[in-house]
Amino acid sequence: MSKDFNRVNLITINLAPPFKKDKETSNFTVELPEDNMTLKDLALHINNTCSSSLQVNLLDEKGLLSASFMVNGKHAPPKQVVNEGDVIVIYKRIGGG
């Protein structure tokens, strides 16, 4: 099977507060740089390439996620692989107990 090198994997990101900057749009499109990216990989990619759109980083200085994810309207773990066409909402991780 041959790989389609012309294929572009695009996903839509929706940043919820506090991640988006006040005057920035909360929705944007990201091209996935590689196949089989997890949500955590995606968070690192967004931190590195879209940091000007972020109010708060998605990972802290130790590499721990400060965000949670919904993919296509369903809660998703950080290990979930992102697929072309996914709509991903990134929102504040809430702790408690």
N, C-alpha and C positions, 0 to 999 in steps of 0.2 A: 504494500500500500504506500503510495507516495504522499508526502506531506505538502499541503497547500501553503506555499510561502507568501502568497498574496493575501491570505486571510488575516483579518484584523479582529482581535478579540476585544470588544468594547463592553463595558459595564457602566451602569448609572449609579452614582453615589449620591446619597442624601445625608448631609451632616445635620444632626440635631444639636441644639445648644448643649453644652457650652463650646463645642468644637468649632463651629463656624464663626467667622468674624462678623461683627454686627452688620456691616454694609455689604458683605459678600453674599452672593447667591448660595443657597444651601444645596443646590443640585448641580452636579457636573458629571461629565463623562470621562472615564479613564480607560486608556488602552492597556491591556494586560501585557506585561513584557515577556511573560513565559506561560506555558501551559502548566496545569496542576498547581496553581498558586492557592494557598490557603488564605482564609480571612486574616490571619495574623501576618502572613507574608504581605498581603495587600495593605494592611495598616502600616507596615514598615515602608512599603513603596510610596504610599501617600505622604507619610512623614518626610520622606526624602525628596519627593518630586513636587508636592503641592503644599509645602509648608507655609507659603504666603497666604493660603486660603484658610489656614487653621488658627483658631484662637488658642487652643490647647492641643498639645501633641497627643497622638493616639497611643503612644507607648511612652513610658517614663524612662528615665536615664538608665535604669537597670534592664530595660527591654520588656518590662511587664505591661500588659495591656491596661489602658485606662478606659477602654471602650467595650461596648457590647454590640452585637450585630443582629439584624434581621435581614434575611435574604428572601426576596419575593413574598414578603408579608409574614414570614415565619421566623421565630427565633432560631439562631444558628450558632454552633460552637466555633471557637477560633480555628479548629482543625478542619473545618468544612472547606472543600475545594470550590473555588469560584468558577462559574461557567459563563461563556459568552451570553450576553443579553440579560444577565442577572441585574436586579435592582436591589441595591444594598443600602440599608439605613444604618448609620453609625450613631449610637447614642451613648450617654454616660453610663458607665458600669455602676450599678447600685449594689452596695453591700448591706448586710444586715444579718439579723439572726434572732 
